[in-house]
Amino acid sequence: MTIKKLTYGMKGARIKAMIDAYPDLTDNQIADKVGCHPTYVFKLRKETNVPEVPPVEMSDGGRVVPIKPAPKPAPKPAADGITQVLEERGSRYGNFLDHARITYRLKNVAHDFAAEKGKIFDPDQAEALDMIFHKIGRILNGDPNYADSWVDIAGYAKLVADRLEGKVR
């Protein structure tokens, strides 16, 4: 078995130290303190096998209170309408598991590269990129001639471009 030796730059070492010293901080909180993108913190946490703690919120008194996860609703039997929608989507976009694999890989490559380059994205930029990767996954896995997927990609890019030009939608 080969053991991978991890090497970190100065910023990586600071992140690693914060993960060890403050295990209750989320990736976003560490990224804010160190001045990097949360994906870099995520990558280092993943490499060191230290799980992220659940997000926290500040109460009125300034104490940190863990956010309780919402209770899971009881599973409902699939209605005929849901089955029909899933079958239609499957014929248009392909097998969901294959789509998920493609999209997951695209997002990981982008997040790793962004972390390496120290890129920090605003929430709308990060979400638009994720949705664009989702649409690319559908194109690669399903019908590349379905115009709506291409239009959606242009739409997400346009929303970010418009916001950067001061036109918030």
Backbone as JSON, one array per atom type, in Angstrom:
{
  "sequence": "MTIKKLTYGMKGARIKAMIDAYPDLTDNQIADKVGCHPTYVFKLRKETNVPEVPPVEMSDGGRVVPIKPAPKPAPKPAADGITQVLEERGSRYGNFLDHARITYRLKNVAHDFAAEKGKIFDPDQAEALDMIFHKIGRILNGDPNYADSWVDIAGYAKLVADRLEGKVR",
  "N": [[0.84, -1.18, 0.0], [0.61, 2.16, -0.88], [1.45, 5.18, 0.66], [0.23, 8.33, 0.45], [2.03, 11.25, 0.41], [1.28, 14.29, 1.81], [1.57, 17.61, 0.8], [1.64, 20.99, 1.64], [1.11, 24.42, 0.86], [1.86, 27.64, 2.33], [-0.66, 28.76, 2.88], [-2.24, 26.47, 2.77], [-1.16, 25.08, 4.92], [-1.96, 26.75, 7.01], [-4.72, 26.45, 6.82], [-4.95, 23.71, 7.38], [-4.02, 23.72, 10.01], [-6.04, 25.24, 11.21], [-8.25, 23.56, 10.81], [-7.51, 21.46, 12.48], [-7.23, 22.8, 14.97], [-9.68, 24.11, 15.39], [-12.17, 22.35, 15.28], [-14.92, 22.71, 15.11], [-15.52, 24.63, 13.24], [-16.92, 25.49, 10.07], [-16.27, 24.74, 6.56], [-16.67, 27.09, 5.1], [-16.4, 29.06, 7.09], [-13.71, 28.74, 7.86], [-12.47, 29.29, 5.42], [-13.17, 32.01, 5.13], [-11.7, 33.11, 7.27], [-9.04, 32.47, 6.6], [-8.81, 33.43, 4.07], [-9.4, 32.28, 1.54], [-10.88, 30.17, -0.99], [-13.8, 28.27, -0.22], [-13.78, 25.75, -1.44], [-11.14, 24.97, -1.51], [-10.57, 24.54, 1.17], [-12.34, 22.45, 1.57], [-11.17, 20.53, -0.1], [-8.68, 20.08, 1.18], [-9.61, 19.18, 3.64], [-10.86, 16.85, 2.83], [-8.64, 15.39, 1.85], [-7.28, 14.96, 4.2], [-9.04, 13.48, 5.57], [-10.83, 14.51, 7.5], [-13.95, 15.05, 8.68], [-16.39, 17.56, 7.8], [-18.0, 19.7, 10.11], [-21.48, 20.13, 11.02], [-23.21, 23.06, 9.71], [-23.31, 26.16, 11.58], [-25.19, 28.57, 13.46], [-25.4, 31.93, 14.7], [-26.67, 32.74, 17.84], [-28.82, 35.12, 19.57], [-27.37, 35.88, 21.84], [-24.77, 35.59, 21.03], [-23.72, 33.09, 21.28], [-22.66, 29.97, 19.91], [-24.83, 27.96, 18.22], [-25.73, 24.77, 17.31], [-27.21, 23.97, 14.16], [-30.2, 22.32, 13.85], [-30.9, 19.43, 11.99], [-33.53, 19.24, 9.6], [-36.43, 17.27, 10.2], [-36.76, 14.13, 8.55], [-39.16, 13.58, 6.09], [-41.77, 11.12, 6.02], [-41.4, 8.44, 3.75], [-43.11, 8.63, 0.64], [-45.32, 6.82, -1.41], [-44.5, 6.4, -4.85], [-46.19, 8.36, -7.14], [-48.23, 7.8, -10.05], [-47.86, 9.9, -11.82], [-45.33, 10.9, -11.14], [-43.7, 8.74, -11.79], [-44.11, 8.71, -14.53], [-43.02, 11.2, -15.27], [-40.33, 10.76, -14.54], [-39.67, 8.71, -16.31], [-39.97, 10.05, -18.76], [-38.01, 12.04, -18.49], [-35.76, 10.41, -18.26], [-35.67, 9.3, -20.84], [-35.01, 11.55, -22.26], [-32.7, 12.65, -21.02], [-31.08, 10.53, -20.35], [-29.77, 7.8, -18.33], [-30.05, 8.39, -14.86], [-28.06, 7.86, -12.9], [-25.73, 7.63, -14.42], [-25.66, 10.25, -15.45], [-25.31, 11.65, -13.04], [-22.76, 10.78, -12.31], [-21.17, 11.9, -14.38], [-21.66, 14.68, -14.03], [-20.78, 15.04, -11.39], [-18.05, 14.5, -11.65], [-17.27, 16.58, -13.41], [-17.78, 18.83, -11.77], [-16.02, 18.33, -9.64], [-13.49, 18.5, -10.89], [-13.52, 21.2, -11.66], [-13.83, 22.47, -9.13], [-11.48, 21.63, -7.81], [-9.51, 22.78, -9.46], [-10.17, 25.49, -9.17], [-9.61, 25.78, -6.45], [-6.85, 25.29, -6.43], [-5.97, 27.52, -7.83], [-6.77, 29.52, -6.18], [-9.22, 30.74, -6.55], [-12.1, 32.64, -5.88], [-15.5, 32.52, -5.76], [-18.51, 34.35, -6.11], [-21.71, 33.68, -4.59], [-23.76, 33.49, -6.62], [-22.22, 33.06, -8.9], [-20.92, 30.62, -8.32], [-23.16, 28.92, -8.09], [-24.27, 29.19, -10.65], [-22.21, 28.07, -12.2], [-22.3, 25.43, -11.21], [-24.89, 24.69, -12.09], [-24.56, 24.96, -14.83], [-22.68, 22.93, -15.27], [-24.34, 20.82, -14.61], [-26.21, 20.94, -16.71], [-24.48, 20.47, -18.87], [-23.77, 17.87, -18.24], [-26.22, 16.61, -18.71], [-26.41, 17.0, -21.47], [-24.16, 15.55, -22.4], [-24.81, 12.98, -21.52], [-27.35, 12.5, -22.45], [-29.68, 13.64, -24.82], [-28.1, 15.46, -27.16], [-29.15, 17.21, -28.94], [-31.24, 18.57, -27.89], [-32.52, 21.57, -27.58], [-33.24, 23.13, -25.34], [-31.5, 22.54, -23.21], [-29.12, 23.76, -24.01], [-29.96, 26.42, -24.16], [-30.56, 26.87, -21.47], [-27.96, 26.81, -20.35], [-26.86, 29.12, -21.5], [-28.58, 30.94, -20.3], [-27.98, 30.79, -17.5], [-25.34, 31.73, -17.55], [-25.83, 34.3, -18.53], [-27.3, 35.45, -16.44], [-25.34, 35.79, -14.44], [-23.5, 37.43, -15.8], [-25.13, 39.68, -16.27], [-25.58, 40.52, -13.6], [-22.98, 41.23, -12.87], [-22.71, 43.44, -14.45], [-24.37, 45.14, -13.2], [-27.1, 44.71, -13.41], [-29.34, 43.32, -11.71], [-31.26, 40.42, -11.41]],
  "CA": [[0.0, 0.0, 0.0], [1.37, 3.4, -0.97], [0.91, 6.28, 1.44], [0.41, 9.6, -0.25], [2.56, 12.32, 1.24], [0.59, 15.54, 1.54], [2.36, 18.82, 0.95], [0.78, 22.16, 1.66], [1.75, 25.72, 0.87], [1.62, 28.36, 3.59], [-2.1, 28.88, 3.09], [-2.7, 25.13, 3.07], [-0.75, 24.75, 6.29], [-2.84, 27.5, 7.91], [-6.03, 25.8, 6.79], [-4.81, 22.44, 8.11], [-3.92, 24.05, 11.44], [-7.36, 25.67, 11.68], [-9.09, 22.37, 10.87], [-7.12, 20.72, 13.68], [-7.43, 23.59, 16.18], [-11.07, 24.51, 15.54], [-12.95, 21.34, 14.55], [-16.33, 23.1, 14.98], [-15.7, 25.6, 12.16], [-17.26, 24.93, 8.76], [-15.33, 25.1, 5.5], [-16.86, 28.51, 4.77], [-15.83, 29.89, 8.16], [-12.25, 28.65, 7.76], [-12.09, 30.01, 4.2], [-13.26, 33.44, 5.44], [-10.61, 33.51, 8.17], [-7.75, 32.29, 5.95], [-8.8, 34.23, 2.85], [-9.34, 31.41, 0.37], [-12.19, 29.67, -1.41], [-14.2, 27.09, 0.57], [-13.46, 24.48, -2.1], [-9.77, 24.61, -1.12], [-10.7, 23.96, 2.51], [-12.99, 21.16, 1.37], [-10.18, 19.61, -0.68], [-7.73, 19.71, 2.23], [-10.33, 18.37, 4.64], [-11.07, 15.54, 2.2], [-7.35, 14.71, 1.8], [-6.86, 14.59, 5.56], [-10.12, 12.65, 6.13], [-11.47, 15.14, 8.65], [-15.26, 15.47, 8.2], [-16.86, 18.9, 8.15], [-19.08, 19.72, 11.09], [-22.67, 20.79, 10.47], [-23.18, 24.52, 9.81], [-23.8, 26.73, 12.83], [-25.69, 29.94, 13.36], [-25.18, 32.67, 15.94], [-27.9, 33.13, 18.53], [-28.81, 36.52, 19.99], [-26.33, 36.1, 22.83], [-23.45, 35.38, 20.46], [-23.29, 31.72, 21.44], [-22.8, 29.15, 18.73], [-25.87, 26.96, 18.41], [-25.8, 23.92, 16.11], [-28.47, 23.94, 13.44], [-30.76, 20.98, 13.88], [-31.4, 19.07, 10.67], [-34.98, 19.09, 9.49], [-36.8, 15.86, 10.22], [-37.02, 13.58, 7.23], [-40.56, 13.19, 5.95], [-41.98, 9.71, 5.73], [-41.42, 8.22, 2.29], [-44.43, 8.51, 0.03], [-45.25, 5.97, -2.61], [-44.41, 7.16, -6.1], [-47.45, 8.49, -7.88], [-48.08, 7.48, -11.46], [-47.35, 11.09, -12.47], [-43.89, 10.98, -10.89], [-43.08, 7.69, -12.6], [-44.18, 9.16, -15.92], [-42.03, 12.28, -15.43], [-39.0, 10.15, -14.49], [-39.45, 7.98, -17.57], [-39.77, 11.04, -19.82], [-36.69, 12.65, -18.29], [-34.76, 9.39, -18.58], [-35.54, 9.17, -22.29], [-34.41, 12.79, -22.77], [-31.39, 12.95, -20.43], [-30.32, 9.32, -20.09], [-29.8, 7.21, -16.99], [-29.69, 9.41, -13.86], [-26.8, 7.53, -12.24], [-24.66, 8.03, -15.35], [-25.65, 11.72, -15.44], [-24.73, 12.08, -11.76], [-21.3, 10.53, -12.37], [-20.57, 12.9, -15.26], [-21.75, 15.99, -13.39], [-19.92, 15.01, -10.2], [-16.65, 14.61, -12.1], [-17.06, 17.94, -13.92], [-17.73, 19.76, -10.64], [-14.79, 18.09, -8.88], [-12.37, 19.07, -11.64], [-13.61, 22.66, -11.55], [-13.58, 22.89, -7.74], [-10.06, 21.42, -7.53], [-8.75, 23.79, -10.18], [-10.44, 26.78, -8.51], [-8.88, 25.78, -5.18], [-5.42, 25.45, -6.75], [-5.73, 28.89, -8.29], [-7.25, 30.47, -5.18], [-10.39, 31.45, -7.07], [-13.23, 32.81, -4.97], [-16.68, 32.85, -6.54], [-19.7, 34.8, -5.42], [-22.7, 32.58, -4.6], [-24.44, 33.31, -7.91], [-21.27, 32.5, -9.84], [-20.74, 29.21, -7.99], [-24.39, 28.2, -8.42], [-24.39, 29.16, -12.11], [-21.27, 27.06, -12.69], [-22.85, 24.1, -10.89], [-26.02, 24.41, -12.97], [-24.02, 24.77, -16.19], [-22.13, 21.56, -15.3], [-25.5, 19.93, -14.62], [-26.74, 20.93, -18.07], [-23.49, 19.8, -19.71], [-23.93, 16.45, -17.95], [-27.41, 16.14, -19.43], [-26.08, 16.97, -22.9], [-23.24, 14.44, -22.64], [-25.45, 11.7, -21.18], [-28.65, 12.35, -23.11], [-29.92, 14.14, -26.17], [-27.35, 16.7, -27.39], [-29.91, 18.07, -29.86], [-32.34, 19.19, -27.16], [-32.12, 22.98, -27.53], [-33.49, 23.72, -24.03], [-30.3, 22.41, -22.38], [-28.18, 24.8, -24.45], [-30.55, 27.71, -23.77], [-30.37, 27.0, -20.02], [-26.56, 27.17, -20.11], [-26.74, 30.55, -21.84], [-29.34, 31.7, -19.31], [-27.23, 30.91, -16.25], [-24.21, 32.62, -17.81], [-26.36, 35.65, -18.69], [-27.66, 35.97, -15.11], [-24.11, 36.26, -13.77], [-22.98, 38.57, -16.56], [-25.98, 40.83, -15.99], [-25.31, 41.0, -12.23], [-21.67, 41.89, -12.9], [-22.92, 44.72, -15.12], [-25.27, 45.94, -12.39], [-28.5, 44.4, -13.7], [-29.7, 42.17, -10.87], [-32.59, 39.85, -11.75]],
  "C": [[0.88, 1.24, 0.0], [0.68, 4.47, -0.14], [1.25, 7.57, 0.73], [0.91, 10.64, 0.74], [1.88, 13.62, 0.84], [1.54, 16.7, 1.75], [1.43, 20.0, 0.81], [1.65, 23.4, 1.54], [1.46, 26.39, 2.2], [0.13, 28.45, 3.89], [-2.68, 27.51, 3.46], [-2.36, 24.71, 4.49], [-1.62, 25.5, 7.31], [-4.22, 26.88, 7.97], [-5.99, 24.52, 7.6], [-4.76, 22.69, 9.61], [-5.28, 24.47, 11.99], [-8.33, 24.49, 11.77], [-8.81, 21.6, 12.15], [-7.48, 21.48, 14.96], [-8.9, 23.92, 16.45], [-11.98, 23.55, 14.77], [-14.41, 21.73, 14.36], [-16.57, 24.1, 13.86], [-16.04, 24.88, 10.86], [-16.2, 25.35, 7.75], [-15.44, 26.58, 5.14], [-16.24, 29.41, 5.83], [-14.3, 29.89, 8.1], [-11.78, 29.44, 6.54], [-12.14, 31.52, 4.42], [-12.08, 33.91, 6.28], [-9.25, 33.46, 7.48], [-7.65, 33.14, 4.68], [-8.62, 33.36, 1.61], [-10.75, 30.97, 0.02], [-12.53, 28.43, -0.6], [-13.87, 25.76, -0.11], [-12.04, 24.02, -1.76], [-9.78, 23.97, 0.26], [-11.3, 22.57, 2.4], [-11.98, 20.13, 0.87], [-9.18, 19.15, 0.4], [-8.38, 18.84, 3.3], [-10.52, 16.96, 4.11], [-9.76, 14.73, 2.19], [-6.9, 14.23, 3.17], [-7.92, 13.77, 6.28], [-10.71, 13.19, 7.41], [-12.84, 15.64, 8.19], [-15.6, 16.89, 8.64], [-17.98, 18.78, 9.17], [-20.3, 20.39, 10.47], [-22.56, 22.3, 10.6], [-23.75, 24.99, 11.14], [-24.34, 28.12, 12.57], [-25.49, 30.62, 14.71], [-26.54, 33.01, 16.55], [-27.78, 34.57, 18.97], [-27.68, 36.82, 20.97], [-24.93, 35.89, 22.3], [-22.94, 33.96, 20.64], [-23.47, 30.97, 20.13], [-23.78, 28.04, 19.03], [-25.92, 26.08, 17.17], [-27.18, 23.98, 15.48], [-28.96, 22.5, 13.43], [-31.27, 20.63, 12.49], [-32.91, 18.9, 10.69], [-35.33, 17.61, 9.53], [-37.14, 15.38, 8.82], [-38.49, 13.16, 7.15], [-40.65, 11.7, 5.64], [-42.03, 9.51, 4.22], [-42.85, 8.02, 1.79], [-44.31, 7.6, -1.18], [-45.24, 6.83, -3.86], [-45.76, 7.17, -6.8], [-47.19, 8.17, -9.34], [-47.5, 8.67, -12.22], [-45.84, 11.22, -12.31], [-43.17, 9.95, -11.75], [-43.04, 8.11, -14.06], [-43.13, 10.24, -16.18], [-40.62, 11.69, -15.46], [-38.68, 9.39, -15.78], [-39.21, 8.94, -18.73], [-38.38, 11.68, -19.71], [-35.58, 11.66, -18.64], [-34.57, 9.23, -20.08], [-34.87, 10.4, -22.9], [-32.95, 12.94, -22.31], [-30.55, 11.72, -20.14], [-30.47, 8.87, -18.64], [-29.29, 8.22, -15.95], [-28.35, 9.11, -13.2], [-25.61, 7.91, -13.13], [-24.53, 9.55, -15.4], [-24.98, 12.24, -14.18], [-23.22, 11.89, -11.76], [-20.6, 11.59, -13.22], [-20.53, 14.26, -14.56], [-20.82, 16.09, -12.19], [-18.46, 15.19, -10.6], [-16.35, 16.01, -12.63], [-16.9, 18.94, -12.77], [-16.45, 19.58, -9.84], [-13.57, 18.68, -9.58], [-12.36, 20.59, -11.49], [-13.29, 23.14, -10.14], [-12.11, 22.73, -7.39], [-9.21, 22.48, -8.21], [-8.93, 25.16, -9.54], [-9.66, 26.88, -7.21], [-7.39, 25.98, -5.43], [-5.08, 26.88, -7.11], [-6.19, 29.95, -7.3], [-8.44, 31.29, -5.64], [-11.49, 31.48, -6.01], [-14.41, 33.29, -5.8], [-17.78, 33.37, -5.63], [-20.73, 33.68, -5.5], [-23.4, 32.39, -5.94], [-23.51, 32.72, -8.96], [-21.08, 31.0, -9.6], [-21.97, 28.39, -8.37], [-24.57, 28.11, -9.93], [-23.44, 28.12, -12.7], [-21.79, 25.66, -12.42], [-24.0, 23.74, -11.83], [-25.57, 24.21, -14.42], [-23.41, 23.36, -16.3], [-23.26, 20.54, -15.34], [-26.07, 19.81, -16.04], [-25.78, 20.25, -19.04], [-23.59, 18.29, -19.5], [-25.13, 15.86, -18.67], [-27.13, 16.03, -20.93], [-25.19, 15.77, -23.22], [-23.91, 13.09, -22.47], [-26.72, 11.44, -21.99], [-28.66, 12.88, -24.52], [-29.19, 15.47, -26.39], [-28.08, 17.67, -28.33], [-31.12, 18.71, -29.2], [-31.94, 20.63, -26.86], [-32.25, 23.57, -26.13], [-32.26, 23.63, -23.12], [-29.29, 23.5, -22.73], [-28.68, 26.19, -24.05], [-30.37, 27.93, -22.27], [-28.95, 27.41, -19.67], [-26.35, 28.65, -20.37], [-27.45, 31.41, -20.8], [-28.59, 31.88, -18.0], [-26.02, 31.83, -16.42], [-24.68, 34.07, -17.9], [-26.74, 36.27, -17.35], [-26.44, 36.53, -14.38], [-23.56, 37.49, -14.48], [-23.81, 39.83, -16.29], [-25.72, 41.39, -14.59], [-23.98, 41.73, -12.18], [-21.74, 43.26, -13.56], [-23.94, 45.6, -14.4], [-26.75, 45.71, -12.64], [-28.89, 43.14, -12.93], [-31.1, 41.71, -11.21], [-33.13, 39.08, -10.57]]
}
